[in-house]
Amino acid sequence: PPPPLWVTDAEYVAPVQLLSWEGVGGQVARWQPRSLSVWRGRVYLSKEKGQTEALETRSYWRGWRLMELSPGQVGGADNVVALVPEGVRREVVSECPEALVLRLEDSREVAALRRGLNRSAALVESVAGLLKEEDDESADSATTSPSAIEASSGGGGDGKSASETAVGSGSGDGLGITKDLLDELLAHRDLFELTG
C-alpha cells in the first residue's frame, strides 16, 4: 500500500525528542528520539523519518497551544516545548498525559516548529471557513424549510450565536478534513488574484 499522506505530503518535518514516563508507576522520565511531521492541523510522531506508522498523533489546530518550557521545568533541558490542551497549567505540563513534551536541537528549530504548526493550522482554519461559508450559502438558498430557517438564523435552541460555535472557536465540535476534501475545495476557489 502507498504511504499515508502525512508522510508523503507533510507540511513540516523535524527530528525531536519526546518526553516519556517509564518504569514502575511512570516515575522515570526519558527522552525518546522521534520524527515529527505536521500535516493538516495534526502532529504525527514516528520512530524515524519516513516511517509510515505513527506512534502518537494529536489534532492541535483547535483547543491546543504550544508552550515553551524553562529548563527548570524539565530537568534542565533546553529548547523544550509542549503541545498541550488549553487550560493545562504550566507547572503540570510535563506530567499531563495528553501533552506532547518535545525537545528540539536549538532555538531556531523551536521557531521553525512554531511556524510550521501555525501555517498548517491556518490552512485548516481557512478551509474550515470555506466550509462554513458554503454551509451558510446553502442555508440561505434553502429558506423554505423551517429547519433551514432556524439554522441560518443561528437558532437551534442552544443559545449560542454563529460566532460562538464557528470552527476555530475552541468549542470542541471540529471537522474531519481530508486531503480529498481540501483538494476539491481549493481547486474551485481562486486563492490568488493576479493583476497586471
C-alpha positions as protocol buffer text, in pm:
chain_id: "A"
residue {
  index: 1
  type: PRO
  ca { x: 0 y: 0 z: 0 }
}
residue {
  index: 2
  type: PRO
  ca { x: 113 y: 356 z: -62 }
}
residue {
  index: 3
  type: PRO
  ca { x: 246 y: 553 z: 236 }
}
residue {
  index: 4
  type: PRO
  ca { x: -3 y: 773 z: 422 }
}
residue {
  index: 5
  type: LEU
  ca { x: -43 y: 1134 z: 315 }
}
residue {
  index: 6
  type: TRP
  ca { x: 103 y: 1266 z: 641 }
}
residue {
  index: 7
  type: VAL
  ca { x: 431 y: 1103 z: 532 }
}
residue {
  index: 8
  type: THR
  ca { x: 434 y: 1199 z: 163 }
}
residue {
  index: 9
  type: ASP
  ca { x: 271 y: 1544 z: 191 }
}
residue {
  index: 10
  type: ALA
  ca { x: 393 y: 1661 z: 532 }
}
residue {
  index: 11
  type: GLU
  ca { x: 395 y: 2038 z: 568 }
}
residue {
  index: 12
  type: TYR
  ca { x: 678 y: 2029 z: 822 }
}
residue {
  index: 13
  type: VAL
  ca { x: 916 y: 1752 z: 935 }
}
residue {
  index: 14
  type: ALA
  ca { x: 1180 y: 1766 z: 1209 }
}
residue {
  index: 15
  type: PRO
  ca { x: 1373 y: 1536 z: 1440 }
}
residue {
  index: 16
  type: VAL
  ca { x: 1265 y: 1580 z: 1803 }
}
residue {
  index: 17
  type: GLN
  ca { x: 1293 y: 1405 z: 2137 }
}
residue {
  index: 18
  type: LEU
  ca { x: 969 y: 1312 z: 2312 }
}
residue {
  index: 19
  type: LEU
  ca { x: 949 y: 1308 z: 2691 }
}
residue {
  index: 20
  type: SER
  ca { x: 806 y: 976 z: 2806 }
}
residue {
  index: 21
  type: TRP
  ca { x: 748 y: 838 z: 3152 }
}
residue {
  index: 22
  type: GLU
  ca { x: 863 y: 479 z: 3210 }
}
residue {
  index: 23
  type: GLY
  ca { x: 925 y: 235 z: 3491 }
}
residue {
  index: 24
  type: VAL
  ca { x: 700 y: 124 z: 3773 }
}
residue {
  index: 25
  type: GLY
  ca { x: 434 y: 388 z: 3820 }
}
residue {
  index: 26
  type: GLY
  ca { x: 578 y: 604 z: 3541 }
}
residue {
  index: 27
  type: GLN
  ca { x: 842 y: 756 z: 3768 }
}
residue {
  index: 28
  type: VAL
  ca { x: 1137 y: 761 z: 3524 }
}
residue {
  index: 29
  type: ALA
  ca { x: 1149 y: 1037 z: 3261 }
}
residue {
  index: 30
  type: ARG
  ca { x: 1325 y: 953 z: 2935 }
}
residue {
  index: 31
  type: TRP
  ca { x: 1378 y: 1146 z: 2611 }
}
residue {
  index: 32
  type: GLN
  ca { x: 1292 y: 925 z: 2313 }
}
residue {
  index: 33
  type: PRO
  ca { x: 1414 y: 1019 z: 1961 }
}
residue {
  index: 34
  type: ARG
  ca { x: 1122 y: 1069 z: 1722 }
}
residue {
  index: 35
  type: SER
  ca { x: 1044 y: 1220 z: 1385 }
}
residue {
  index: 36
  type: LEU
  ca { x: 772 y: 1485 z: 1399 }
}
residue {
  index: 37
  type: SER
  ca { x: 550 y: 1551 z: 1095 }
}
residue {
  index: 38
  type: VAL
  ca { x: 284 y: 1820 z: 1068 }
}
residue {
  index: 39
  type: TRP
  ca { x: 2 y: 1770 z: 820 }
}
residue {
  index: 40
  type: ARG
  ca { x: -341 y: 1937 z: 801 }
}
residue {
  index: 41
  type: GLY
  ca { x: -357 y: 2056 z: 1161 }
}
residue {
  index: 42
  type: ARG
  ca { x: -227 y: 1732 z: 1309 }
}
residue {
  index: 43
  type: VAL
  ca { x: 106 y: 1631 z: 1461 }
}
residue {
  index: 44
  type: TYR
  ca { x: 237 y: 1281 z: 1391 }
}
residue {
  index: 45
  type: LEU
  ca { x: 529 y: 1128 z: 1580 }
}
residue {
  index: 46
  type: SER
  ca { x: 703 y: 824 z: 1434 }
}
residue {
  index: 47
  type: LYS
  ca { x: 1009 y: 630 z: 1538 }
}
residue {
  index: 48
  type: GLU
  ca { x: 1212 y: 770 z: 1247 }
}
residue {
  index: 49
  type: LYS
  ca { x: 1171 y: 986 z: 936 }
}
residue {
  index: 50
  type: GLY
  ca { x: 979 y: 818 z: 655 }
}
residue {
  index: 51
  type: GLN
  ca { x: 824 y: 552 z: 879 }
}
residue {
  index: 52
  type: THR
  ca { x: 457 y: 500 z: 794 }
}
residue {
  index: 53
  type: GLU
  ca { x: 331 y: 410 z: 1140 }
}
residue {
  index: 54
  type: ALA
  ca { x: 256 y: 695 z: 1381 }
}
residue {
  index: 55
  type: LEU
  ca { x: 330 y: 623 z: 1746 }
}
residue {
  index: 56
  type: GLU
  ca { x: 147 y: 938 z: 1863 }
}
residue {
  index: 57
  type: THR
  ca { x: -91 y: 1180 z: 1692 }
}
residue {
  index: 58
  type: ARG
  ca { x: -263 y: 1497 z: 1804 }
}
residue {
  index: 59
  type: SER
  ca { x: -511 y: 1721 z: 1627 }
}
residue {
  index: 60
  type: TYR
  ca { x: -394 y: 2055 z: 1760 }
}
residue {
  index: 61
  type: TRP
  ca { x: -549 y: 2329 z: 1547 }
}
residue {
  index: 62
  type: ARG
  ca { x: -832 y: 2400 z: 1792 }
}
residue {
  index: 63
  type: GLY
  ca { x: -820 y: 2394 z: 2169 }
}
residue {
  index: 64
  type: TRP
  ca { x: -443 y: 2337 z: 2193 }
}
residue {
  index: 65
  type: ARG
  ca { x: -144 y: 2564 z: 2243 }
}
residue {
  index: 66
  type: LEU
  ca { x: 233 y: 2543 z: 2210 }
}
residue {
  index: 67
  type: MET
  ca { x: 409 y: 2637 z: 2532 }
}
residue {
  index: 68
  type: GLU
  ca { x: 783 y: 2690 z: 2576 }
}
residue {
  index: 69
  type: LEU
  ca { x: 915 y: 2536 z: 2897 }
}
residue {
  index: 70
  type: SER
  ca { x: 1207 y: 2658 z: 3104 }
}
residue {
  index: 71
  type: PRO
  ca { x: 1495 y: 2420 z: 3182 }
}
residue {
  index: 72
  type: GLY
  ca { x: 1384 y: 2413 z: 3546 }
}
residue {
  index: 73
  type: GLN
  ca { x: 1051 y: 2259 z: 3447 }
}
residue {
  index: 74
  type: VAL
  ca { x: 1202 y: 1968 z: 3253 }
}
residue {
  index: 75
  type: GLY
  ca { x: 1512 y: 1854 z: 3438 }
}
residue {
  index: 76
  type: GLY
  ca { x: 1749 y: 2117 z: 3298 }
}
residue {
  index: 77
  type: ALA
  ca { x: 1681 y: 2052 z: 2928 }
}
residue {
  index: 78
  type: ASP
  ca { x: 1694 y: 2348 z: 2687 }
}
residue {
  index: 79
  type: ASN
  ca { x: 1472 y: 2415 z: 2384 }
}
residue {
  index: 80
  type: VAL
  ca { x: 1171 y: 2226 z: 2518 }
}
residue {
  index: 81
  type: VAL
  ca { x: 814 y: 2297 z: 2410 }
}
residue {
  index: 82
  type: ALA
  ca { x: 487 y: 2131 z: 2497 }
}
residue {
  index: 83
  type: LEU
  ca { x: 182 y: 2092 z: 2278 }
}
residue {
  index: 84
  type: VAL
  ca { x: -96 y: 2093 z: 2538 }
}
residue {
  index: 85
  type: PRO
  ca { x: -472 y: 2130 z: 2563 }
}
residue {
  index: 86
  type: GLU
  ca { x: -583 y: 2480 z: 2661 }
}
residue {
  index: 87
  type: GLY
  ca { x: -631 y: 2512 z: 3034 }
}
residue {
  index: 88
  type: VAL
  ca { x: -338 y: 2292 z: 3137 }
}
residue {
  index: 89
  type: ARG
  ca { x: -129 y: 2480 z: 3393 }
}
residue {
  index: 90
  type: ARG
  ca { x: 240 y: 2533 z: 3317 }
}
residue {
  index: 91
  type: GLU
  ca { x: 355 y: 2363 z: 3638 }
}
residue {
  index: 92
  type: VAL
  ca { x: 190 y: 2029 z: 3547 }
}
residue {
  index: 93
  type: VAL
  ca { x: 258 y: 2022 z: 3172 }
}
residue {
  index: 94
  type: SER
  ca { x: 537 y: 1764 z: 3185 }
}
residue {
  index: 95
  type: GLU
  ca { x: 307 y: 1520 z: 3366 }
}
residue {
  index: 96
  type: CYS
  ca { x: -7 y: 1580 z: 3156 }
}
residue {
  index: 97
  type: PRO
  ca { x: -89 y: 1255 z: 2970 }
}
residue {
  index: 98
  type: GLU
  ca { x: -235 y: 1439 z: 2668 }
}
residue {
  index: 99
  type: ALA
  ca { x: 63 y: 1673 z: 2629 }
}
residue {
  index: 100
  type: LEU
  ca { x: 346 y: 1618 z: 2385 }
}
residue {
  index: 101
  type: VAL
  ca { x: 662 y: 1748 z: 2552 }
}
residue {
  index: 102
  type: LEU
  ca { x: 928 y: 1788 z: 2283 }
}
residue {
  index: 103
  type: ARG
  ca { x: 1295 y: 1879 z: 2295 }
}
residue {
  index: 104
  type: LEU
  ca { x: 1443 y: 2034 z: 1982 }
}
residue {
  index: 105
  type: GLU
  ca { x: 1801 y: 2093 z: 1867 }
}
residue {
  index: 106
  type: ASP
  ca { x: 1812 y: 2470 z: 1922 }
}
residue {
  index: 107
  type: SER
  ca { x: 1603 y: 2787 z: 1941 }
}
residue {
  index: 108
  type: ARG
  ca { x: 1589 y: 2813 z: 1559 }
}
residue {
  index: 109
  type: GLU
  ca { x: 1424 y: 2470 z: 1547 }
}
residue {
  index: 110
  type: VAL
  ca { x: 1174 y: 2582 z: 1813 }
}
residue {
  index: 111
  type: ALA
  ca { x: 1086 y: 2885 z: 1599 }
}
residue {
  index: 112
  type: ALA
  ca { x: 1061 y: 2670 z: 1285 }
}
residue {
  index: 113
  type: LEU
  ca { x: 827 y: 2427 z: 1464 }
}
residue {
  index: 114
  type: ARG
  ca { x: 607 y: 2714 z: 1578 }
}
residue {
  index: 115
  type: ARG
  ca { x: 590 y: 2850 z: 1220 }
}
residue {
  index: 116
  type: GLY
  ca { x: 512 y: 2505 z: 1079 }
}
residue {
  index: 117
  type: LEU
  ca { x: 232 y: 2447 z: 1330 }
}
residue {
  index: 118
  type: ASN
  ca { x: 86 y: 2793 z: 1267 }
}
residue {
  index: 119
  type: ARG
  ca { x: 94 y: 2755 z: 887 }
}
residue {
  index: 120
  type: SER
  ca { x: -77 y: 2417 z: 899 }
}
residue {
  index: 121
  type: ALA
  ca { x: -342 y: 2538 z: 1144 }
}
residue {
  index: 122
  type: ALA
  ca { x: -406 y: 2846 z: 927 }
}
residue {
  index: 123
  type: LEU
  ca { x: -463 y: 2623 z: 624 }
}
residue {
  index: 124
  type: VAL
  ca { x: -714 y: 2409 z: 811 }
}
residue {
  index: 125
  type: GLU
  ca { x: -884 y: 2718 z: 956 }
}
residue {
  index: 126
  type: SER
  ca { x: -916 y: 2875 z: 610 }
}
residue {
  index: 127
  type: VAL
  ca { x: -1064 y: 2559 z: 459 }
}
residue {
  index: 128
  type: ALA
  ca { x: -1298 y: 2521 z: 756 }
}
residue {
  index: 129
  type: GLY
  ca { x: -1402 y: 2881 z: 693 }
}
residue {
  index: 130
  type: LEU
  ca { x: -1473 y: 2791 z: 330 }
}
residue {
  index: 131
  type: LEU
  ca { x: -1687 y: 2500 z: 450 }
}
residue {
  index: 132
  type: LYS
  ca { x: -1879 y: 2727 z: 687 }
}
residue {
  index: 133
  type: GLU
  ca { x: -1922 y: 2986 z: 411 }
}
residue {
  index: 134
  type: GLU
  ca { x: -2062 y: 2720 z: 175 }
}
residue {
  index: 135
  type: ASP
  ca { x: -2294 y: 2593 z: 450 }
}
residue {
  index: 136
  type: ASP
  ca { x: -2418 y: 2948 z: 509 }
}
residue {
  index: 137
  type: GLU
  ca { x: -2480 y: 2996 z: 136 }
}
residue {
  index: 138
  type: SER
  ca { x: -2674 y: 2669 z: 110 }
}
residue {
  index: 139
  type: ALA
  ca { x: -2877 y: 2756 z: 421 }
}
residue {
  index: 140
  type: ASP
  ca { x: -2963 y: 3098 z: 274 }
}
residue {
  index: 141
  type: SER
  ca { x: -3080 y: 2940 z: -53 }
}
residue {
  index: 142
  type: ALA
  ca { x: -3297 y: 2676 z: 121 }
}
residue {
  index: 143
  type: THR
  ca { x: -3524 y: 2906 z: 318 }
}
residue {
  index: 144
  type: THR
  ca { x: -3840 y: 2705 z: 254 }
}
residue {
  index: 145
  type: SER
  ca { x: -3757 y: 2451 z: 522 }
}
residue {
  index: 146
  type: PRO
  ca { x: -3824 y: 2557 z: 883 }
}
residue {
  index: 147
  type: SER
  ca { x: -3506 y: 2381 z: 995 }
}
residue {
  index: 148
  type: ALA
  ca { x: -3307 y: 2569 z: 730 }
}
residue {
  index: 149
  type: ILE
  ca { x: -3453 y: 2898 z: 851 }
}
residue {
  index: 150
  type: GLU
  ca { x: -3363 y: 2809 z: 1209 }
}
residue {
  index: 151
  type: ALA
  ca { x: -3010 y: 2705 z: 1108 }
}
residue {
  index: 152
  type: SER
  ca { x: -2948 y: 3018 z: 900 }
}
residue {
  index: 153
  type: SER
  ca { x: -3074 y: 3245 z: 1177 }
}
residue {
  index: 154
  type: GLY
  ca { x: -2832 y: 3094 z: 1428 }
}
residue {
  index: 155
  type: GLY
  ca { x: -3114 y: 2928 z: 1619 }
}
residue {
  index: 156
  type: GLY
  ca { x: -3112 y: 2576 z: 1738 }
}
residue {
  index: 157
  type: GLY
  ca { x: -3203 y: 2607 z: 2100 }
}
residue {
  index: 158
  type: ASP
  ca { x: -2850 y: 2604 z: 2236 }
}
residue {
  index: 159
  type: GLY
  ca { x: -2836 y: 2978 z: 2299 }
}
residue {
  index: 160
  type: LYS
  ca { x: -2510 y: 3021 z: 2106 }
}
residue {
  index: 161
  type: SER
  ca { x: -2461 y: 3262 z: 1822 }
}
residue {
  index: 162
  type: ALA
  ca { x: -2295 y: 3152 z: 1499 }
}
residue {
  index: 163
  type: SER
  ca { x: -1971 y: 3321 z: 1603 }
}
residue {
  index: 164
  type: GLU
  ca { x: -1958 y: 3124 z: 1928 }
}
residue {
  index: 165
  type: THR
  ca { x: -1990 y: 2788 z: 1756 }
}
residue {
  index: 166
  type: ALA
  ca { x: -1782 y: 2869 z: 1449 }
}
residue {
  index: 167
  type: VAL
  ca { x: -1486 y: 2649 z: 1365 }
}
residue {
  index: 168
  type: GLY
  ca { x: -1179 y: 2778 z: 1543 }
}
residue {
  index: 169
  type: SER
  ca { x: -1369 y: 2896 z: 1848 }
}
residue {
  index: 170
  type: GLY
  ca { x: -1241 y: 2607 z: 2058 }
}
residue {
  index: 171
  type: SER
  ca { x: -1589 y: 2472 z: 2126 }
}
residue {
  index: 172
  type: GLY
  ca { x: -1480 y: 2116 z: 2055 }
}
residue {
  index: 173
  type: ASP
  ca { x: -1703 y: 2026 z: 1758 }
}
residue {
  index: 174
  type: GLY
  ca { x: -1438 y: 2020 z: 1486 }
}
residue {
  index: 175
  type: LEU
  ca { x: -1450 y: 1898 z: 1130 }
}
residue {
  index: 176
  type: GLY
  ca { x: -1264 y: 1599 z: 993 }
}
residue {
  index: 177
  type: ILE
  ca { x: -1076 y: 1747 z: 699 }
}
residue {
  index: 178
  type: THR
  ca { x: -917 y: 1508 z: 449 }
}
residue {
  index: 179
  type: LYS
  ca { x: -682 y: 1578 z: 161 }
}
residue {
  index: 180
  type: ASP
  ca { x: -955 y: 1492 z: -91 }
}
residue {
  index: 181
  type: LEU
  ca { x: -1190 y: 1747 z: 62 }
}
residue {
  index: 182
  type: LEU
  ca { x: -916 y: 2009 z: 80 }
}
residue {
  index: 183
  type: ASP
  ca { x: -812 y: 1950 z: -279 }
}
residue {
  index: 184
  type: GLU
  ca { x: -1172 y: 1971 z: -401 }
}
residue {
  index: 185
  type: LEU
  ca { x: -1241 y: 2293 z: -212 }
}
residue {
  index: 186
  type: LEU
  ca { x: -915 y: 2458 z: -306 }
}
residue {
  index: 187
  type: ALA
  ca { x: -946 y: 2356 z: -674 }
}
residue {
  index: 188
  type: HIS
  ca { x: -1271 y: 2550 z: -709 }
}
residue {
  index: 189
  type: ARG
  ca { x: -1159 y: 2868 z: -532 }
}
residue {
  index: 190
  type: ASP
  ca { x: -940 y: 3150 z: -654 }
}
residue {
  index: 191
  type: LEU
  ca { x: -670 y: 3164 z: -390 }
}
residue {
  index: 192
  type: PHE
  ca { x: -458 y: 3426 z: -562 }
}
residue {
  index: 193
  type: GLU
  ca { x: -563 y: 3724 z: -765 }
}
residue {
  index: 194
  type: LEU
  ca { x: -318 y: 3823 z: -1036 }
}
residue {
  index: 195
  type: THR
  ca { x: -331 y: 4173 z: -1173 }
}
residue {
  index: 196
  type: GLY
  ca { x: -107 y: 4315 z: -1433 }
}
